Amino acid sequence: MIARRITIRGRVQGVGYRAWVVEAATLLGVRGWVRNRRDGAVEVFAQGEALALESLVSQCRRGPSAARVTGIETLDATPDPALDTFGWRATE
């Protein structure tokens, strides 16, 4: 299992991006969370199999139809064994 922290920038708040990420991650069997950031970005912590994470990152580059992604940053992270689902977190 590997983990990634993904930051998505652009028009990604107020367009259903978080709900879209939850659905995409759940379908891929990825565990973790998504939240809005005060700087207007969306942050994702995701862990799972490498191919599933690669697919999620690729999908995050597009986002839902109302989103306009202008940038994405992906960093390696340490897996969190306490996570067993994919959900929402409060804005930070």
C-alpha positions in Angstrom: 0.0 0.0 0.0 1.2 3.5 -0.8 -0.2 6.9 0.0 -0.3 10.3 -1.7 -1.2 13.8 -0.7 -2.8 15.6 -3.7 -3.5 19.3 -3.9 -5.8 20.5 -6.7 -6.0 24.1 -7.7 -8.3 26.1 -10.0 -12.1 26.4 -9.9 -12.5 23.4 -7.5 -14.6 24.7 -4.7 -18.4 25.1 -5.0 -18.6 22.8 -8.0 -19.1 19.4 -6.3 -15.4 18.4 -6.5 -15.2 16.8 -3.0 -18.3 14.7 -3.6 -16.9 13.7 -6.9 -13.5 12.7 -5.3 -15.3 10.6 -2.7 -17.2 8.7 -5.4 -14.1 8.2 -7.6 -12.0 7.0 -4.7 -14.6 4.7 -3.4 -15.1 3.1 -6.8 -11.3 2.5 -7.0 -11.1 1.0 -3.5 -8.9 3.9 -2.3 -9.1 5.0 1.4 -8.5 8.4 2.8 -10.2 11.8 2.8 -10.8 15.1 0.9 -11.2 18.6 2.2 -11.4 22.2 1.0 -8.5 24.5 2.0 -8.9 28.1 2.9 -6.6 29.1 0.0 -9.3 27.8 -2.5 -7.6 24.5 -3.2 -8.9 21.0 -2.6 -6.6 18.6 -0.6 -6.8 14.8 -0.9 -5.1 12.2 1.2 -5.3 8.8 -0.6 -3.9 5.4 0.1 -4.2 2.1 -1.7 -2.7 0.1 -4.5 -0.4 2.0 -6.8 -2.6 1.6 -10.0 -5.7 2.8 -8.1 -3.8 5.9 -6.9 -2.4 6.6 -10.3 -6.0 6.4 -11.7 -7.3 8.7 -9.0 -4.6 11.3 -9.6 -5.3 11.1 -13.4 -9.0 11.6 -12.8 -8.3 14.5 -10.4 -6.6 16.4 -13.2 -10.0 16.6 -14.9 -12.4 16.7 -12.0 -16.2 17.0 -12.4 -17.6 18.8 -15.4 -18.1 22.1 -13.6 -14.5 22.2 -12.3 -11.6 23.9 -14.0 -8.4 22.4 -12.8 -5.4 24.6 -13.3 -2.8 22.7 -11.3 -2.2 19.6 -9.3 0.6 18.7 -6.9 1.2 15.1 -5.7 3.5 14.2 -2.8 4.4 10.9 -1.3 2.9 10.3 2.1 3.0 7.7 4.9 0.0 5.4 4.9 -2.4 5.7 7.8 -3.5 2.2 9.0 -6.5 3.7 10.9 -8.2 4.7 7.6 -10.7 2.1 6.3 -13.0 4.3 4.1 -12.9 7.4 2.1 -14.6 10.5 3.5 -14.8 14.2 4.0 -12.8 16.4 6.4 -13.5 19.9 7.6 -11.9 22.8 5.8 -8.4 23.7 6.9 
